[in-house]
């Protein structure tokens, strides 16, 4: 079989979710002669609800917990407790940015910006 990776299902125009080769691949791969294929679909959870009837397994990546965000900042800022506290104080004033730091890439970007503008 073949491995198909459909990355960014939630970024496809809505019409392609139900009327396209992608839909056929998900709903009935045997019809396309691909019955021994494995299909991996990536999507944001809120946009993947229409896939649930068609999929056999689901994995959700949750990101950092609040404690893991603090651990990440501590390691990235080389155990400089003053900088970690300063960054956390700045983030507490901006709850949307603070919440986005639970995504590892966003935490890395925030740390980079903090280091670029505060040191």
N, C-alpha and C positions, 0 to 999 in steps of 0.2 A: 504494500500500500504506500500511499504518499502522505506526507504531512502538509496540511494547508494551515497557514497562519493568517487569519483575518484580523489585522491590528486596527483598532479604532472604529469598531462597529458603530459607536455612538456618533462618530463624525461623518458617517455616510448620510447623504440626503434621505429623508424618511421614505421616499418612494422606492428606494433601492432595498429597503428592509423587506418589502413584500413582493416586489416585481423585478427580479433581477437574477442573474446567475448566482449571486451570493445567497439569495433566498433558496434557490434550488439546491445549492451545495449543502446548506444547513438542513433543509427539510427532507430531501430525498437524494443523498449522494449516489445511491444505486441507479437512479434514473439517468445520471450522468456517467454511469460506468465506473463510479468511484466508491463502491461499497466497501472496499477494504481500506479506505483512507481514514486518517485521523484529522479532525478539524479543531483548531484552537482559535477561539475568538476572544479578543480583548475589548473591553468596554468599561465605561464608568457604570457603577451599579444602577444608578437611577435610569439609565437608558437601555438596560439589558433585560427588562422585565418581559418583553415580547419574545425573548429567546427561551425562557424557562421551559415551555412545553416541548421544545425541540432538543434540549441538551440532556446529556446523561450525567455530567458532573459539573460542579461549579467551585471555583476557588476565588476568594476575595482577599485582596491584599489590604490590610488595615493601616499600615504605617506605624509611626511611633506612638507610644503612650506618652503621657505628660512627663513621666519619670525618664523615659528614653530621650525625649527632646532635651531635657536638662543634661543628661549624660552626654548627648551629642555635643551640645554647646560647651560643656566642660572639657571634653577631649579636643574639640576643634580649637578652643581658645587656650589650649595647653595648660589646663588647671589654674588659669588666672581667675580666681574667684571674684575679684573686683569687676573684671570685664564681663563675666557670666552674669553677675547681678545687674550690671548696667544694661546689658542686652535684654535681660528679662524685664527690667523696669520699663525700658523703651517699648517692648512688645506688649506689656500689660496696658499701655496707653493706646494700643492699636489692636483690638481683639481679633479683627479679621486676619491680619497678618500673623498674629500669634497662633490662631487656629490653623493657618496654612502650614505652619512649621511641623505639623504632625506628618506631613508628606516629606520624606527624606530629601528629595531634590530641593524643595522649598526651604528646608532648614539649611541646606548647604548654601543656597543663594543668599539667604538672610545673613548667614555667618560671613560670607564673602563681603557683602555690602557693609556690614558692621566693621569688619577689619579694614576695609578700604576707606571708610569715612571717619573712623574713630581712633585710628592709631597712626 
